[in-house]
Amino acid sequence: MYMYAGVQALGTTEAETEKTSTSKPLVTIVVPTYNEAENIGRLIREITKSMENSGYKDNFEILVVDDDSPDGTCLEVRRLAEKDRRIRCLLRRNKKGLATAILRGIHWARGEYVVVMDADFQHPPEVVPKLVETAIRTGADIVVASRYTRGGGVSGWSRLRLLMSKTAILIARILVPGARSTSDPMSGFFLVRKSVVEEEKLNPRGYKILMEMLEKLSYSKVVDVPYVFRNRLAGKSKLGARTIIDFLIHALQLSPMTRFATIGLLGALANLIVMSLLLILGVNKYLASLAGIEAGILFNFVFHEAWTFKTKLKGNWKERLVKYHLASAGGTSTTFLTMALLTSLAGFSAVAAQAAGIAAGFALNYALSLTKIWSRKVRATVKTGRV
C-alpha cells in the first residue's frame, strides 16, 4: 500500500505544484470546482469520513482543481488543508472548463487510481470507496459510477431531464463505439487508472470527458458500479443549452462514423475525378472504373490513417493497407457491378453510375474498417452491471 507524506501549499498554480512532494497515495480524488464554496467544505469532510471508514486513512488525497472561483472556493479548501495534509488545491487562473480541469487534475494526481467527481453532492461521497474497492478487486482500468445499471437511478429529475439524459446516451452509443463499454457513458463520476491516461490523445470539450476516454484510451476492462444521482445540495446548476451543444459537437468529433463519412466523400470525389479524366483520355469505362476505385481506396486509406482511426493503429501500415483492400472488396465489387449494370441496363452515364455504386458500398466498408482494420489497440472482455 502507498503511504502519503508531504504537504502542498493551497491555492498553488501548476508551476508551483511541480516543486511539491511527489509522494504517492493509492488514490487521488479529483474535484473540479467553480463557485462551489457552499459545498466544498462539507464534501471534503464527507469524502474523508467515507475513505477513513473504508480503511484508506493514509492512502488517499483530495485534489480540488479550482478555476479561480470568485466566491472563495479555494480559500475554503485552504482552511481545511491547513489541518489535513491529504487535501490540495490547484488554482487555475484565466482558465475555464470542467473537462480540461479534470485532465489537469489527473495530470497532477499522485495516486495510482484517480476518482473524478463533482462538488455539488450529486455524486455521493460514500460511493468513492466502492469505486476503489471494485478497481482493486476486478483489475478494471475504468470503473464507472452508473445511474443506469441495476441498482442505480436518479432522484428528483423531471421526465424531460430523464429523457434528455437517455437520449444523450443513445446518441453516444450510436456515434462513439467506446461508449458502448458502459451503461452510463455520460457519467461524470468515475475512476480511472492513471497509467492508462495518455494525455496527448485527449482533447476534451465541455463536460463529458469519460466518453472521450472510453473512445481514445487503451484499457482492458470497464466495470459499472450502481449509484443514485442526487439533486444539487447548494449553488447553481451549470447545465444549460451550451452544455448540450458542446456534447453534440464532441460526440460528432469523436465519432469515427463522422470522420469516415467525411473522408469517404472526399475519396468518392477522388474516385470520380480519376475516372472522368481517364474517360476523357479514351480509356475503356470498365478500366476507368477500376482505376477510379483504386484511387479512392488509396486516398481513403491515407486519410483514415492520419485522422479517422489515428488512435487505433496496430501493426504496420503495409499490413493495414492489404487488409483495407480486402475489407474494401465488397464495396469495390458493389461499386463496379452497380456501374456496369446501370450503364448497360438503365442508360446511366458511367460517372453517374459509379457515384451510385460508391454510395451502395459505403456502409459495408465502414463496418469492416472499424472492426477488422482499425479496431481498438487493447480490447479485453468488458464487464458491466452490478458488482
C-alpha positions as CSV (number, residue, x, y, z in Angstrom):
1,M,0.0,0.0,0.0
2,Y,1.2,3.5,-0.7
3,M,1.7,6.0,2.2
4,Y,1.2,9.7,1.7
5,A,3.7,12.2,3.0
6,G,4.3,15.8,2.3
7,V,2.3,19.0,2.4
8,Q,1.4,21.2,-0.5
9,A,0.5,24.9,-0.1
10,L,-3.0,25.6,-1.0
11,G,-4.1,27.7,-4.0
12,T,-0.8,26.9,-5.8
13,T,-0.5,27.3,-9.6
14,E,0.6,24.5,-11.9
15,A,4.2,25.9,-12.0
16,E,4.3,25.9,-8.2
17,T,2.8,22.4,-8.0
18,E,5.8,21.0,-9.8
19,K,8.0,21.9,-6.9
20,T,6.0,20.0,-4.3
21,S,6.4,16.5,-2.9
22,T,5.9,13.5,-5.3
23,S,4.9,11.0,-2.5
24,K,2.2,8.7,-3.7
25,P,-1.1,7.7,-2.1
26,L,-3.1,4.9,-3.6
27,V,-6.0,7.1,-4.8
28,T,-6.5,10.7,-5.7
29,I,-10.0,12.2,-5.7
30,V,-10.1,15.0,-8.2
31,V,-12.9,17.6,-7.7
32,P,-13.1,20.3,-10.3
33,T,-14.8,23.5,-9.0
34,Y,-16.1,26.8,-9.9
35,N,-18.1,28.8,-7.3
36,E,-18.7,25.8,-5.0
37,A,-17.8,27.5,-1.7
38,E,-21.1,26.4,-0.2
39,N,-20.5,22.8,-0.9
40,I,-16.8,22.1,-0.9
41,G,-16.1,22.1,2.8
42,R,-18.8,19.6,3.6
43,L,-17.9,17.5,0.6
44,I,-14.3,17.2,1.7
45,R,-15.3,16.2,5.2
46,E,-17.7,13.5,3.9
47,I,-15.2,12.1,1.4
48,T,-12.6,11.9,4.2
49,K,-15.0,10.2,6.5
50,S,-16.0,7.6,3.8
51,M,-12.4,6.8,2.9
52,E,-11.3,6.5,6.5
53,N,-14.2,4.3,7.4
54,S,-13.3,2.1,4.5
55,G,-9.7,1.6,5.6
56,Y,-7.9,4.2,3.3
57,K,-6.9,6.6,6.0
58,D,-3.3,7.1,4.8
59,N,-3.8,6.1,1.2
60,F,-5.8,8.9,-0.4
61,E,-5.6,12.6,-1.2
62,I,-8.3,15.1,-2.3
63,L,-7.2,17.4,-5.1
64,V,-9.5,20.3,-5.8
65,V,-8.9,21.9,-9.2
66,D,-10.5,25.4,-9.0
67,D,-11.0,27.8,-11.9
68,D,-10.2,30.9,-9.8
69,S,-13.7,31.0,-8.3
70,P,-14.7,34.5,-7.2
71,D,-16.8,33.1,-4.3
72,G,-13.7,31.9,-2.4
73,T,-13.9,28.2,-3.0
74,C,-10.1,27.8,-2.9
75,L,-9.9,29.8,0.4
76,E,-12.3,27.3,2.0
77,V,-10.2,24.4,0.8
78,R,-7.1,26.1,2.1
79,R,-8.7,26.5,5.5
80,L,-9.3,22.7,5.7
81,A,-5.9,21.9,4.2
82,E,-4.0,23.7,7.0
83,K,-5.2,20.9,9.3
84,D,-5.1,18.0,6.8
85,R,-2.1,17.3,4.6
86,R,-4.2,15.0,2.4
87,I,-6.0,18.0,0.9
88,R,-4.6,20.0,-2.0
89,C,-5.9,22.8,-4.3
90,L,-4.7,23.5,-7.8
91,L,-5.7,27.0,-8.8
92,R,-6.1,27.6,-12.5
93,R,-6.0,31.3,-13.4
94,N,-7.5,32.5,-16.7
95,K,-8.8,29.0,-17.5
96,K,-12.3,27.6,-17.5
97,G,-13.9,24.3,-18.4
98,L,-14.8,21.1,-16.5
99,A,-13.2,18.6,-18.8
100,T,-9.9,20.5,-19.0
101,A,-9.9,20.9,-15.2
102,I,-10.3,17.2,-14.8
103,L,-7.5,16.4,-17.2
104,R,-5.2,18.8,-15.3
105,G,-6.2,17.1,-12.1
106,I,-5.4,13.7,-13.4
107,H,-2.0,15.1,-14.5
108,W,-1.1,16.3,-11.1
109,A,-2.7,13.4,-9.2
110,R,-0.2,11.3,-7.2
111,G,-2.4,8.2,-6.9
112,E,-2.4,5.0,-8.8
113,Y,-6.1,5.4,-9.2
114,V,-7.9,8.7,-9.9
115,V,-11.6,9.2,-8.9
116,V,-13.4,12.1,-10.6
117,M,-16.5,13.6,-9.1
118,D,-18.5,16.8,-8.9
119,A,-18.5,19.1,-5.9
120,D,-22.3,19.6,-5.6
121,F,-23.2,16.3,-3.9
122,Q,-25.0,14.9,-6.9
123,H,-22.2,12.3,-6.7
124,P,-22.5,10.6,-3.2
125,P,-19.1,10.6,-1.3
126,E,-19.9,7.2,0.2
127,V,-19.6,5.6,-3.3
128,V,-16.0,6.7,-3.7
129,P,-14.5,3.8,-1.7
130,K,-16.7,1.4,-3.7
131,L,-15.1,2.5,-6.9
132,V,-11.7,2.0,-5.4
133,E,-12.5,-1.4,-4.0
134,T,-14.1,-2.5,-7.3
135,A,-11.0,-1.5,-9.3
136,I,-8.7,-3.4,-6.9
137,R,-10.9,-6.5,-6.8
138,T,-11.6,-6.7,-10.6
139,G,-8.4,-5.3,-12.0
140,A,-10.5,-2.8,-14.0
141,D,-8.8,0.2,-15.6
142,I,-12.0,2.2,-15.6
143,V,-14.9,2.0,-13.0
144,V,-18.0,4.0,-13.9
145,A,-20.5,5.1,-11.3
146,S,-23.6,4.4,-13.3
147,R,-27.1,5.6,-13.0
148,Y,-28.4,3.1,-15.5
149,T,-27.1,-0.2,-14.3
150,R,-29.1,-2.5,-12.0
151,G,-29.3,-0.8,-8.6
152,G,-28.6,2.7,-9.9
153,G,-31.0,5.6,-10.6
154,V,-31.8,9.3,-10.4
155,S,-33.5,11.3,-7.8
156,G,-35.7,14.3,-8.3
157,W,-35.5,14.5,-12.1
158,S,-38.3,15.7,-14.3
159,R,-39.4,13.4,-17.2
160,L,-37.8,15.9,-19.6
161,R,-34.4,15.8,-18.0
162,L,-34.5,12.0,-17.8
163,L,-35.5,11.9,-21.5
164,M,-32.6,14.2,-22.4
165,S,-30.1,12.1,-20.4
166,K,-31.2,8.8,-22.1
167,T,-31.3,10.5,-25.5
168,A,-27.7,11.7,-25.0
169,I,-26.6,8.1,-24.0
170,L,-28.3,6.7,-27.2
171,I,-26.5,9.3,-29.3
172,A,-23.2,8.5,-27.7
173,R,-23.7,4.7,-28.2
174,I,-24.6,5.2,-31.9
175,L,-21.7,7.6,-32.7
176,V,-18.9,6.6,-30.3
177,P,-18.1,2.9,-30.2
178,G,-16.2,3.2,-26.9
179,A,-19.3,4.5,-25.2
180,R,-20.8,1.0,-25.5
181,S,-18.4,-0.2,-22.9
182,T,-20.6,1.0,-20.1
183,S,-24.3,1.6,-19.3
184,D,-23.6,5.2,-18.5
185,P,-21.0,6.8,-20.8
186,M,-22.3,10.3,-19.8
187,S,-21.4,9.8,-16.2
188,G,-19.2,12.5,-14.6
189,F,-18.4,10.2,-11.6
190,F,-15.8,7.5,-12.4
191,L,-12.4,6.0,-11.5
192,V,-9.5,5.6,-14.0
193,R,-6.2,4.0,-13.5
194,K,-3.7,6.9,-14.1
195,S,-1.3,4.8,-16.1
196,V,-3.8,4.3,-18.9
197,V,-4.4,8.1,-19.3
198,E,-2.4,9.2,-22.4
199,E,-2.9,13.0,-22.2
200,E,-1.7,13.6,-25.7
201,K,-4.6,11.6,-27.1
202,L,-7.3,13.6,-25.2
203,N,-8.8,16.9,-26.4
204,P,-11.7,17.3,-24.0
205,R,-14.6,19.6,-24.8
206,G,-17.4,20.6,-22.5
207,Y,-18.4,18.3,-19.6
208,K,-18.1,14.7,-20.8
209,I,-14.5,13.6,-20.6
210,L,-15.4,10.0,-19.8
211,M,-16.9,9.5,-23.3
212,E,-13.6,10.6,-24.8
213,M,-11.6,8.4,-22.5
214,L,-13.7,5.4,-23.4
215,E,-13.1,6.0,-27.1
216,K,-9.5,7.0,-27.2
217,L,-7.6,5.3,-24.4
218,S,-6.2,1.8,-24.4
219,Y,-7.8,-0.1,-21.5
220,S,-8.5,-3.7,-20.7
221,K,-11.7,-3.7,-18.7
222,V,-14.6,-1.4,-17.7
223,V,-16.8,-2.1,-14.7
224,D,-20.0,-0.4,-13.7
225,V,-20.9,0.4,-10.0
226,P,-24.5,1.5,-9.4
227,Y,-25.3,4.7,-7.6
228,V,-28.3,7.1,-7.3
229,F,-27.7,10.5,-8.8
230,R,-29.0,13.2,-6.3
231,N,-30.1,16.8,-6.6
232,R,-27.5,19.6,-6.1
233,L,-27.1,20.4,-2.4
234,A,-26.4,24.2,-2.9
235,G,-25.4,26.6,-5.6
236,K,-26.5,26.9,-9.2
237,S,-26.5,24.2,-11.8
238,K,-24.2,24.7,-14.7
239,L,-26.3,22.6,-17.1
240,G,-27.6,24.7,-20.0
241,A,-28.0,24.9,-23.7
242,R,-24.3,25.4,-24.2
243,T,-23.7,22.1,-22.4
244,I,-26.0,20.3,-24.8
245,I,-24.4,21.9,-27.9
246,D,-20.9,21.0,-26.6
247,F,-21.9,17.4,-26.1
248,L,-23.3,17.1,-29.6
249,I,-20.2,18.7,-31.2
250,H,-18.0,16.5,-29.0
251,A,-19.8,13.3,-30.0
252,L,-19.6,14.2,-33.7
253,Q,-15.8,14.9,-33.3
254,L,-15.2,11.6,-31.5
255,S,-17.3,9.6,-33.9
256,P,-15.3,7.5,-36.4
257,M,-18.5,7.3,-38.4
258,T,-18.5,11.1,-38.9
259,R,-14.8,11.1,-39.8
260,F,-15.2,8.0,-42.0
261,A,-18.1,9.7,-43.9
262,T,-16.1,12.9,-44.4
263,I,-13.1,11.1,-45.8
264,G,-15.4,8.8,-47.8
265,L,-17.0,11.7,-49.5
266,L,-13.6,13.1,-50.4
267,G,-12.4,9.7,-51.5
268,A,-15.5,9.4,-53.7
269,L,-14.6,12.7,-55.3
270,A,-11.1,11.4,-56.0
271,N,-12.6,8.2,-57.5
272,L,-14.8,10.1,-59.8
273,I,-12.2,12.7,-60.9
274,V,-9.7,9.9,-61.8
275,M,-12.4,8.0,-63.7
276,S,-13.6,11.1,-65.5
277,L,-10.1,12.0,-66.6
278,L,-9.4,8.5,-67.9
279,L,-12.7,8.5,-69.8
280,I,-11.8,11.8,-71.4
281,L,-8.5,10.2,-72.5
282,G,-10.5,7.4,-74.1
283,V,-9.9,4.7,-71.6
284,N,-12.5,1.9,-71.5
285,K,-15.2,2.6,-68.9
286,Y,-14.5,-0.7,-67.0
287,L,-10.8,0.0,-66.7
288,A,-11.5,3.7,-65.8
289,S,-14.0,2.5,-63.2
290,L,-11.4,0.1,-61.6
291,A,-8.7,2.8,-61.7
292,G,-11.1,5.3,-60.0
293,I,-11.9,2.8,-57.4
294,E,-8.2,2.1,-56.6
295,A,-7.6,5.9,-56.4
296,G,-10.4,6.3,-53.9
297,I,-9.2,3.3,-51.8
298,L,-5.7,4.8,-51.6
299,F,-7.0,8.3,-50.8
300,N,-9.3,6.9,-48.1
301,F,-6.5,4.8,-46.5
302,V,-4.1,7.6,-46.2
303,F,-6.5,9.9,-44.5
304,H,-8.1,7.2,-42.3
305,E,-4.6,6.5,-41.1
306,A,-3.9,10.2,-40.4
307,W,-7.3,11.2,-39.0
308,T,-10.2,8.8,-38.7
309,F,-8.5,6.0,-36.8
310,K,-5.2,7.5,-35.8
311,T,-5.7,6.5,-32.1
312,K,-6.4,2.9,-33.0
313,L,-3.4,1.9,-35.1
314,K,-1.8,-1.6,-34.7
315,G,0.7,-3.5,-36.7
316,N,2.4,-1.8,-39.7
317,W,0.8,0.3,-42.4
318,K,1.6,-2.2,-45.1
319,E,-0.4,-4.9,-43.3
320,R,-3.3,-2.4,-42.8
321,L,-3.2,-1.4,-46.5
322,V,-3.6,-5.0,-47.5
323,K,-6.4,-5.5,-45.0
324,Y,-8.1,-2.4,-46.2
325,H,-8.1,-3.6,-49.8
326,L,-9.6,-6.9,-48.6
327,A,-12.2,-5.2,-46.5
328,S,-13.0,-2.9,-49.4
329,A,-13.5,-5.9,-51.7
330,G,-17.3,-5.9,-51.0
331,G,-17.6,-2.2,-51.6
332,T,-15.3,-2.4,-54.7
333,S,-17.5,-5.2,-56.2
334,T,-20.6,-3.3,-55.4
335,T,-19.4,-0.1,-57.0
336,F,-18.1,-1.9,-60.1
337,L,-21.2,-4.1,-60.6
338,T,-23.6,-1.1,-60.0
339,M,-21.7,0.9,-62.6
340,A,-21.8,-1.9,-65.1
341,L,-25.5,-2.6,-64.6
342,L,-26.7,1.0,-64.6
343,T,-24.7,1.9,-67.7
344,S,-25.8,-1.3,-69.6
345,L,-29.4,-1.7,-68.5
346,A,-30.6,1.8,-67.4
347,G,-28.6,4.0,-69.7
348,F,-26.8,5.9,-66.9
349,S,-23.6,7.7,-67.8
350,A,-20.5,5.9,-66.5
351,V,-19.6,8.6,-63.9
352,A,-23.2,8.8,-62.5
353,A,-23.4,5.0,-62.3
354,Q,-20.0,5.0,-60.5
355,A,-21.3,7.5,-58.0
356,A,-24.4,5.3,-57.3
357,G,-22.1,2.3,-56.7
358,I,-19.9,4.2,-54.3
359,A,-22.9,5.1,-52.2
360,A,-24.1,1.5,-52.2
361,G,-20.7,0.2,-50.9
362,F,-20.1,2.8,-48.1
363,A,-21.9,1.1,-45.2
364,L,-20.1,-2.2,-45.8
365,N,-16.7,-0.6,-46.0
366,Y,-17.3,1.3,-42.7
367,A,-18.4,-1.7,-40.8
368,L,-15.4,-3.8,-41.9
369,S,-12.9,-1.0,-41.5
370,L,-14.0,-0.3,-37.9
371,T,-14.0,-3.9,-36.8
372,K,-11.2,-5.6,-38.8
373,I,-8.6,-3.0,-39.6
374,W,-8.6,-0.1,-37.1
375,S,-10.0,-1.9,-34.0
376,R,-9.0,-0.8,-30.5
377,K,-5.4,-1.5,-29.6
378,V,-6.3,-3.2,-26.3
379,R,-9.8,-4.7,-26.0
380,A,-10.3,-7.5,-23.5
381,T,-13.6,-8.6,-22.1
382,V,-15.7,-5.7,-20.7
383,K,-17.7,-6.4,-17.6
384,T,-20.7,-4.2,-16.7
385,G,-23.6,-4.4,-14.3
386,R,-23.9,-4.8,-10.6
387,V,-20.7,-5.8,-8.8
